[in-house]
Amino acid sequence: MSDYLYEQPVVKLNEKEKKAIVNRLKRIEGQVRGIQKMVEDDRYCIDILVQISAIQAALKKVGLSITERHMKHCVAHAVETGDGERAIEELIDVMKQFAK
């Protein structure tokens, strides 16, 4: 048994949502490979750092999108069923990790 409130999302991603997230992650994956090539090609440090910053921003955007969805579905459901405090604490804990 997991330490988390739910083993699965309360409402699974629909195909459109899933496709959008997977497409963003694939773009990020491509950016990471691009940085690897930049390092291999001895590119200028600032160029590499700019790309790293872009990847961090893209990952943050994906994370915020998933967080928003989690709040609207999983946390709202937990509040309705009496587990709201636990769900909120769980979300606060993960947001602290996200903010590091």
C-alpha positions as CSV (number, residue, x, y, z in Angstrom):
1,M,0.0,0.0,0.0
2,S,1.3,3.4,-0.9
3,D,1.7,6.3,1.5
4,Y,-0.4,8.5,-0.8
5,L,-4.1,9.0,-0.4
6,Y,-5.0,7.4,-3.8
7,E,-3.3,4.7,-5.8
8,Q,-4.8,6.0,-9.0
9,P,-6.2,9.4,-10.1
10,V,-9.8,10.0,-9.1
11,V,-10.5,11.0,-12.7
12,K,-8.1,9.6,-15.3
13,L,-6.7,11.9,-18.0
14,N,-8.8,11.9,-21.1
15,E,-7.0,11.1,-24.4
16,K,-6.7,14.8,-25.4
17,E,-5.2,15.7,-22.0
18,K,-2.9,12.7,-22.1
19,K,-1.7,13.5,-25.6
20,A,-1.0,17.1,-24.8
21,I,1.1,16.2,-21.7
22,V,3.0,13.4,-23.6
23,N,3.7,15.7,-26.5
24,R,5.1,18.4,-24.1
25,L,7.3,15.7,-22.5
26,K,8.5,14.5,-25.8
27,R,9.5,18.1,-26.7
28,I,11.4,18.4,-23.4
29,E,13.1,15.1,-24.1
30,G,14.2,16.4,-27.4
31,Q,15.5,19.6,-25.8
32,V,17.5,17.5,-23.3
33,R,19.1,15.5,-26.2
34,G,19.9,18.8,-27.8
35,I,21.7,20.0,-24.7
36,Q,23.7,16.7,-24.7
37,K,24.7,17.4,-28.2
38,M,25.7,21.0,-27.4
39,V,28.0,19.7,-24.6
40,E,29.5,17.1,-26.9
41,D,30.0,19.8,-29.6
42,D,31.7,22.1,-27.0
43,R,29.1,24.8,-27.4
44,Y,29.3,28.1,-25.4
45,C,28.3,27.7,-21.8
46,I,25.7,30.5,-21.9
47,D,24.0,28.8,-24.9
48,I,23.8,25.6,-22.8
49,L,22.5,27.4,-19.7
50,V,19.8,29.2,-21.7
51,Q,18.6,25.8,-23.0
52,I,18.7,24.4,-19.5
53,S,16.5,27.3,-18.3
54,A,14.0,26.6,-21.1
55,I,13.8,23.0,-20.1
56,Q,13.2,23.9,-16.4
57,A,10.4,26.3,-17.4
58,A,8.8,23.7,-19.6
59,L,8.9,21.0,-16.9
60,K,7.5,23.5,-14.4
61,K,4.6,24.2,-16.8
62,V,3.9,20.5,-17.1
63,G,4.0,20.1,-13.3
64,L,1.7,23.1,-12.8
65,S,-0.8,21.7,-15.3
66,I,-0.8,18.3,-13.5
67,T,-1.1,20.1,-10.1
68,E,-4.1,22.1,-11.3
69,R,-5.8,19.0,-12.5
70,H,-5.0,17.1,-9.3
71,M,-6.5,19.9,-7.2
72,K,-9.7,20.1,-9.4
73,H,-10.3,16.4,-9.2
74,C,-8.4,14.4,-6.6
75,V,-8.2,17.1,-3.9
76,A,-11.8,18.2,-4.5
77,H,-13.0,14.6,-4.3
78,A,-11.0,14.1,-1.0
79,V,-12.6,17.2,0.5
80,E,-16.1,15.9,-0.5
81,T,-15.4,12.5,1.0
82,G,-13.9,13.7,4.3
83,D,-10.2,13.2,3.4
84,G,-9.6,16.8,2.5
85,E,-7.0,17.6,5.2
86,R,-4.9,14.6,4.3
87,A,-5.1,15.4,0.5
88,I,-4.1,19.0,1.2
89,E,-1.1,18.0,3.4
90,E,-0.1,15.6,0.7
91,L,-0.2,18.3,-1.9
92,I,1.7,20.8,0.3
93,D,4.4,18.2,0.8
94,V,4.8,17.6,-2.9
95,M,4.7,21.3,-3.7
96,K,7.6,21.8,-1.3
97,Q,9.6,19.3,-3.3
98,F,8.4,21.0,-6.5
99,A,9.7,24.4,-5.2
100,K,13.2,23.2,-4.5
